[in-house]
Amino acid sequence: QVQLVESGGGLVQPGGSLRLSCAASGSILNINVMGWYRQAPGKQRELVATISSGGIRNYADSVKGRFTISRDNAKNTVYLQMNILKPDDTAVYYCNFKRGSFTSWGQGTQVTVSS
């Protein structure tokens, strides 16, 4: 069992920054992939960024150059630094954990970009 708890969502102005955190607990092994997905109203959930336990990162084209994913393996925590935020970034952001065929999801945290 792996539990994921997100934090850091909220309201931010366009062009602003926000940092999301996701703390994992439970049966966590060293080799895994953690990441962030998001879902806006009326749209499919989409991948934002992932990072492996070895530090390999992947980003959606829409966030490259603006978002940075990182992780602290000692704390079993993954972060998403979001800069130059746009209204189109507004969505519920979900933390994801994957180890082989096993996947866990967080409850989601709302990010709203509006003036």
VEXNUKE-591755 format. One line per 5 residues: number of its first residue (from 1); for each residue y, z, x of C-alpha. Coordinates in nm, 2 decimals. Each point is the difference from the previous one (the first is absolute). Layout:
% residues N
NUM) Y/Z/X  ...
END
This chain:
% residues 115
1) 0.00/0.00/0.00  0.35/-0.10/0.12  0.31/0.12/-0.17  0.33/-0.18/0.06  0.34/0.16/-0.09
6) 0.31/-0.21/0.02  0.36/0.13/0.04  0.34/-0.14/0.08  0.07/-0.23/-0.30  0.33/0.01/-0.18
11) 0.32/-0.19/-0.08  0.18/-0.18/0.28  0.28/-0.26/0.01  -0.05/-0.36/0.11  0.01/-0.02/0.38
16) -0.11/0.36/0.03  -0.30/0.16/0.15  -0.29/0.22/-0.11  -0.31/0.14/0.16  -0.33/0.05/-0.19
21) -0.27/0.23/0.12  -0.37/0.02/-0.09  -0.21/0.29/0.10  -0.38/-0.05/0.00  -0.24/0.29/-0.04
26) -0.38/0.03/-0.04  -0.28/-0.19/0.17  0.21/-0.20/0.24  -0.17/-0.18/0.29  0.18/-0.14/0.31
31) -0.04/-0.36/-0.09  0.19/-0.11/-0.31  0.28/-0.21/-0.13  0.29/0.15/-0.19  0.28/-0.18/-0.17
36) 0.25/-0.04/-0.28  -0.01/-0.21/-0.31  0.25/-0.04/-0.28  0.02/-0.10/-0.36  0.30/-0.10/-0.19
41) 0.01/0.00/-0.39  -0.19/-0.31/-0.13  -0.12/-0.10/0.35  -0.33/0.03/0.19  -0.04/0.27/0.26
46) 0.07/-0.15/0.34  -0.05/0.09/0.36  0.30/0.12/0.19  -0.14/0.11/0.34  -0.31/0.14/0.16
51) -0.08/0.17/0.33  -0.33/0.06/0.15  -0.10/0.32/0.19  0.04/-0.21/0.31  0.36/-0.08/-0.08
56) -0.04/-0.36/-0.12  0.27/-0.09/-0.26  0.02/-0.26/-0.27  0.30/-0.06/-0.23  0.07/-0.20/-0.30
61) 0.24/-0.29/0.08  0.26/0.15/-0.25  0.04/0.32/0.21  -0.04/-0.12/0.35  0.30/0.10/0.21
66) 0.11/0.26/-0.25  -0.30/0.24/-0.04  -0.20/0.18/0.27  -0.33/0.17/-0.06  -0.12/0.27/0.24
71) -0.26/0.28/0.00  -0.05/0.34/0.16  -0.37/0.03/0.04  0.02/0.37/0.09  0.16/0.06/-0.34
76) -0.20/-0.26/-0.19  0.33/-0.13/-0.13  0.13/-0.35/-0.04  0.37/-0.09/-0.03  0.20/-0.29/-0.13
81) 0.35/-0.03/0.13  0.19/-0.23/-0.24  0.33/-0.14/0.12  0.25/-0.25/-0.15  -0.15/0.07/-0.34
86) 0.05/-0.26/-0.28  -0.02/0.03/-0.38  -0.32/-0.21/0.02  -0.16/0.29/0.20  0.01/0.21/-0.32
91) -0.36/0.10/-0.09  -0.25/0.27/0.00  -0.14/0.03/0.35  -0.36/0.11/0.05  -0.17/0.13/0.31
96) -0.34/-0.15/0.08  -0.28/0.12/0.22  -0.30/-0.22/0.09  -0.31/0.07/0.21  -0.26/-0.26/-0.03
101) -0.08/-0.04/-0.36  0.17/0.32/-0.10  0.36/-0.01/-0.14  0.23/0.27/-0.13  0.34/-0.03/-0.17
106) 0.29/0.24/-0.03  0.17/0.07/-0.33  0.31/-0.21/0.09  0.36/0.07/0.06  0.29/-0.17/-0.16
111) 0.26/-0.19/0.21  0.31/-0.12/-0.18  0.26/-0.21/0.19  0.31/-0.03/-0.21  0.38/0.05/0.02
END
